[in-house]
Amino acid sequence: MESKKIMICDDDPGILEVLEMMLELEGYTVFTESNSTNLIKTISHTLPDLLLMDLWMPVLSGDQLLRTIRTTKEIENLPVIILSASVDGNEIATSSGANGFIAKPFDMDDVSIKIRNILFDVE
C-alpha cells in the first residue's frame, strides 16, 4: 500500500521538525511548508491526503487559508486538522471548515490518533 501524504504548515520550525519526524516514523510521506503564502501552490503540487495547519501564522492565518481551500474546487475536500494554542482555536477551526482540532502543546498520541481517524475513517 502506498503511504499517505501529509502536508504540515506551521511557522514554527521546531513544530515542523517534531511532527515530520513522528509522522515519517509512522510511515507517512511528509511535506512541510513554513510560509503560509506558499501553501495553496504547494498543496496543488504535492496533492497531500491530509493537511495539518497552524491557526496563527504571519501574513495568512490558518482560518483564512482554510476558507480558501474550501472554496477551491481541486482541493475543497482536503481533510484539514488545525493546530493552535488559542483558547478559541477549536471554535475558529470548526467555523472555518476544519475536520479536526488539536490544541498546542499537543500530545503525540493524540495527533497520531486524530490523523488515523480521518485518513482511515476510523471512529
N, C-alpha and C positions, 0 to 999 in steps of 0.2 A: 504494500500500500504506500502510495506517495505521501510524504509528510505534509501536514497542513502548514500553510504560510501565515505568519503573524507579523503585522506591522506595529511597531511601538513608536508613538510620537510623544516626546517629553523634552522640555528644555533643560532638564537636569541630567548631565552626563552620568552621574552615579546611578540614578534610577534606570537609565537606559542600559547600562552595563550589567547591573544585577539581574534585571528582567531578561535580557538577552541570554546571559549565561544559564539562568534557570530554565528558560524555555527550550534552549538548544539541548540541554541535558535531558529534557523530556521528549526529545525527538522532533521538535518543530523546526521549520526553517524560519529564521527571524530576520526581519529588516528593521532598521531604526532610522528615525528622522528627528533631528533636534530643532529644525527650523519649520515652524508651523506654516509659513507661507509656501513651502515646497510640498506640503503633504498631499494635496489632491493630485498633483503631477506624479508624485512617487507612487501613490496608490494605483493610478492608471497604468504605470509601468510594471509594477510588481504583482498586481492583482492578488492581494492577500485574502485569506479566508476569514480573518478577524483583525480588528484594529483595537489596540489598547492606546488610550489617549488621555493626556493630562488635561484638566479643565482650564487652569490658569497658565497661559503662555504669553510671551510678548508678541505683539503685532496682531495675530489672530488667535482668539481663545478657542478652547475646545468646543464650547457650545456653538460658536459661530461656524466652525469647521463642520460640526455635525449637521447643522442646518443645511449647509452647502451640500454635504454628502447625501442627505435625504432628498434633495431636490435635483440631484444629478443622475439622470436615467441609468447610466452604465454602472453606477456604484450605489444606488439608493438602498439596496437590500444588504449591504455590507454590515455584518454584525459589529457593533461597537461597544466596548466597555470603557467607561470614563473612570479615570483615577483622579482623586482630589483630596486635599486636606481641608477643604472648605466645609463649614458646618452645614451649609445648604447645598452641598455638592450633589447629593442624591436627588434632591428635588429638581435641580437645574438639569442634571443628566436625563432624568425621566421626561421632563417637559421638552427637552431638545431632541428626543427620539432615541436615546441610548438603549441598548439591550441589557445593560448591566452597569453596576457601580461598585467601585472598590475604594474604600477610604484609605488615605495615607495617614500614618505609616501603615503599610499593608503587611499581612501575614502571607508568606509564600504559598502555604497550603490553600488558603482562600483563593488566591489568584489562580492557582492550578485547577481547583475545582470549578470555579466560575467559567474558566476558559473551556474546560472539558464539557461542562453542561451546555454551553452554547454551541460549540463546534460539533458535538456528537449528539445533541438534542437529548441529553440525559436529565432526568428530574430528580 
